[in-house]
Amino acid sequence: MANTKSAKKRILITGKKTMRNKMIKSRTKTAVKKAVAAIEGGGPQAQAAFINAASLIDKAKTKGVLHKNTAARRKSRLAKMMNKTAQ
């Protein structure tokens, strides 16, 4: 347990940042799952789902939740799935 005032404050700040990061990660994962399902199912909503997922991945990267290479890899894999089903 923290003893100093600054350590107690850091615990509070870390908790807030952890919650924010969890929210962003969860939102991103959900969008990716929906995009994968839409791509595999085909149909007109696949493109919109892909764009939404790519946008959320970029936002997570910008906010520092995802590493830039991780974000690029996830977007690349989604794009590869999109292109494979488009053929």
VONU-606720 format. One record per residue: x, y, z of N, C-alpha, C in turn; residue number from 1. Coordinates in steps of 0.2 Angstrom, whole numbers, plus 5000, padded with zeros to 4 digits. Atoms other than C-alpha are relative to their C-alpha. Layout:
<nodes>
n.east; n.north; n.up; ca.east; ca.north; ca.up; c.east; c.north; c.up; num
X; Y; Z; X; Y; Z; X; Y; Z; NUM
...
</nodes>
This chain:
<nodes>
n.east; n.north; n.up; ca.east; ca.north; ca.up; c.east; c.north; c.up; num
5004; 4994; 5000; 5000; 5000; 5000; 5004; 5006; 5000; 1
4996; 4994; 5000; 5006; 5017; 4996; 5000; 5004; 5006; 2
5000; 4996; 4994; 5012; 5028; 5010; 5000; 5008; 4999; 3
4999; 4993; 5001; 5016; 5045; 5002; 4994; 5002; 4996; 4
5006; 4997; 5003; 5003; 5057; 4995; 5001; 4999; 4992; 5
4999; 5001; 5007; 5011; 5056; 4978; 4999; 4993; 4997; 6
5001; 5007; 5002; 5011; 5037; 4977; 4993; 4999; 5000; 7
5007; 5001; 5000; 4993; 5037; 4982; 4996; 5004; 4993; 8
5003; 4996; 5006; 4989; 5050; 4968; 5002; 4996; 4993; 9
4998; 5004; 5006; 4999; 5039; 4955; 4996; 4994; 5000; 10
5005; 5006; 5000; 4988; 5024; 4960; 4994; 5002; 4997; 11
5006; 4998; 5003; 4973; 5034; 4956; 5000; 5001; 4992; 12
4999; 4998; 5007; 4980; 5041; 4939; 5001; 4993; 4996; 13
4999; 5006; 5004; 4986; 5023; 4934; 4993; 4996; 4999; 14
5007; 5004; 5000; 4968; 5016; 4938; 4996; 5003; 4994; 15
5004; 4997; 5005; 4960; 5029; 4927; 5003; 4999; 4993; 16
4997; 5002; 5006; 4973; 5026; 4913; 4998; 4993; 4997; 17
5002; 5007; 5001; 4970; 5008; 4914; 4993; 4999; 4997; 18
5007; 5001; 5003; 4951; 5009; 4912; 5000; 5003; 4993; 19
5001; 4997; 5007; 4953; 5021; 4897; 5003; 4995; 4995; 20
4997; 5004; 5005; 4965; 5009; 4889; 4996; 4994; 4999; 21
5004; 5006; 5001; 4954; 4994; 4892; 4994; 5002; 4996; 22
5006; 4998; 5004; 4939; 5003; 4885; 5002; 5001; 4992; 23
4998; 4999; 5007; 4949; 5008; 4869; 5002; 4993; 4997; 24
4998; 5007; 5003; 4956; 4990; 4867; 4993; 4996; 4999; 25
5006; 5004; 5000; 4939; 4982; 4870; 4996; 5003; 4993; 26
5003; 4997; 5006; 4931; 4994; 4857; 5003; 4998; 4993; 27
4997; 5002; 5006; 4944; 4990; 4844; 4999; 4992; 4999; 28
5001; 5007; 5001; 4943; 4971; 4847; 4993; 4998; 4997; 29
5007; 5001; 5002; 4924; 4972; 4845; 4999; 5001; 4993; 30
5000; 4998; 5007; 4926; 4981; 4829; 5003; 4995; 4995; 31
4996; 5005; 5004; 4939; 4969; 4822; 4996; 4994; 4999; 32
5005; 5006; 5001; 4927; 4954; 4826; 4995; 5001; 4996; 33
5005; 4999; 5004; 4913; 4962; 4818; 5002; 5001; 4992; 34
4998; 5000; 5007; 4923; 4966; 4802; 5002; 4993; 4998; 35
4998; 5007; 5003; 4930; 4948; 4801; 4993; 4997; 4999; 36
5006; 5003; 5001; 4912; 4942; 4803; 4997; 5002; 4993; 37
5003; 4997; 5006; 4906; 4954; 4789; 5004; 4998; 4994; 38
4996; 5002; 5006; 4920; 4950; 4778; 4999; 4993; 4998; 39
5001; 5007; 5002; 4918; 4931; 4779; 4993; 4999; 4998; 40
5007; 5001; 5002; 4899; 4933; 4777; 4999; 5003; 4993; 41
5001; 4997; 5006; 4901; 4944; 4762; 4995; 5006; 5001; 42
5005; 4995; 4999; 4889; 4958; 4758; 5002; 5007; 5000; 43
4998; 4993; 5001; 4889; 4977; 4756; 5003; 5003; 5007; 44
4998; 4997; 4994; 4892; 4980; 4775; 5007; 4998; 5002; 45
4994; 5002; 4999; 4909; 4972; 4774; 5005; 5006; 4999; 46
4995; 4994; 5001; 4918; 4987; 4767; 4999; 5005; 5006; 47
5001; 4995; 4995; 4910; 4999; 4780; 5003; 4997; 5007; 48
4997; 5003; 4994; 4915; 4987; 4794; 5007; 5000; 5000; 49
4992; 5000; 5000; 4933; 4986; 4788; 5002; 5007; 5001; 50
4998; 4993; 4999; 4934; 5005; 4787; 4999; 5002; 5007; 51
5001; 4998; 4993; 4927; 5007; 4805; 5005; 4996; 5004; 52
4995; 5003; 4996; 4939; 4994; 4812; 5007; 5003; 4999; 53
4994; 4996; 5001; 4954; 5002; 4803; 5000; 5006; 5003; 54
5000; 4993; 4996; 4949; 5019; 4810; 5001; 4999; 5007; 55
4999; 5001; 4992; 4948; 5012; 4828; 5007; 4998; 5001; 56
4994; 5003; 4999; 4964; 5003; 4826; 5005; 5006; 5000; 57
4996; 4994; 5001; 4972; 5020; 4820; 4999; 5004; 5006; 58
5001; 4996; 4994; 4964; 5029; 4835; 5004; 4997; 5006; 59
4996; 5004; 4995; 4971; 5016; 4847; 5007; 5001; 5000; 60
4993; 4999; 5001; 4988; 5018; 4840; 5002; 5008; 5002; 61
4999; 4993; 4998; 4987; 5037; 4841; 5000; 5002; 5007; 62
5001; 4998; 4993; 4982; 5037; 4859; 5005; 4996; 5004; 63
4994; 5003; 4997; 4997; 5025; 4863; 4998; 4993; 5003; 64
5003; 5006; 4998; 4986; 5010; 4867; 5003; 4994; 4996; 65
4997; 5005; 5004; 4993; 5000; 4853; 5007; 5002; 4997; 66
4993; 4998; 5003; 5011; 5000; 4846; 4999; 5001; 4993; 67
5001; 4999; 5008; 5012; 5006; 4828; 5001; 4994; 4996; 68
5000; 5006; 5005; 5018; 4990; 4821; 4995; 4995; 5002; 69
5006; 5005; 4999; 5004; 4980; 4830; 4994; 5003; 4996; 70
5005; 4997; 5003; 4992; 4992; 4823; 5000; 4999; 4992; 71
4999; 5001; 5008; 4999; 4991; 4805; 4999; 4992; 4999; 72
5001; 5007; 5001; 4999; 4972; 4807; 4993; 4998; 5000; 73
5007; 5001; 4999; 4981; 4971; 4812; 4996; 5002; 4994; 74
5003; 4998; 5006; 4976; 4982; 4798; 5002; 4997; 4994; 75
4998; 5004; 5006; 4986; 4973; 4785; 4996; 4993; 5000; 76
5004; 5007; 5000; 4978; 4956; 4790; 4993; 5001; 4998; 77
5007; 4998; 5002; 4961; 4964; 4789; 4999; 5001; 4993; 78
5000; 4998; 5007; 4965; 4971; 4772; 5001; 4994; 4996; 79
4998; 5007; 5004; 4972; 4954; 4766; 4993; 4996; 5000; 80
5007; 5004; 5000; 4955; 4946; 4771; 4995; 5003; 4995; 81
5005; 4997; 5005; 4945; 4959; 4762; 5002; 4999; 4993; 82
4998; 5001; 5007; 4955; 4957; 4746; 4999; 4993; 4998; 83
5000; 5007; 5001; 4955; 4938; 4747; 4992; 4999; 4998; 84
5007; 5002; 5001; 4936; 4938; 4748; 4997; 5004; 4994; 85
5002; 4996; 5006; 4934; 4952; 4734; 5001; 4996; 4994; 86
4998; 5004; 5007; 4942; 4940; 4721; 4995; 4995; 4998; 87
</nodes>
